[in-house]
Amino acid sequence: MLSIYPECFFKDEAVYSVVFPDLNRLATSGSTETEAMKMAADCLAGYLYSLKNDSEQAPKELPKHKT
């Protein structure tokens, strides 16, 4: 099953932060944009994997708005 969760990137001086607002504000960071993207993928995968191992459901995706 494919799920899509939006991620928000923020740059603060030397750190790129990534937040998944639909997933209880799950967050990670990296020192470069590329590193932050890799960390975000690992963070999301780990979070969804731990939910599955704990027999918990991932939060529902928020409805998407048409642009």
Secondary structure as GFF3:
##gff-version 3
##sequence-region A 1 67
A	DSSP	beta_strand	8	12	.	.	.	ID=ss1
A	DSSP	beta_strand	15	20	.	.	.	ID=ss2
A	DSSP	beta_strand	26	30	.	.	.	ID=ss3
A	DSSP	alpha_helix	33	53	.	.	.	ID=ss4
###
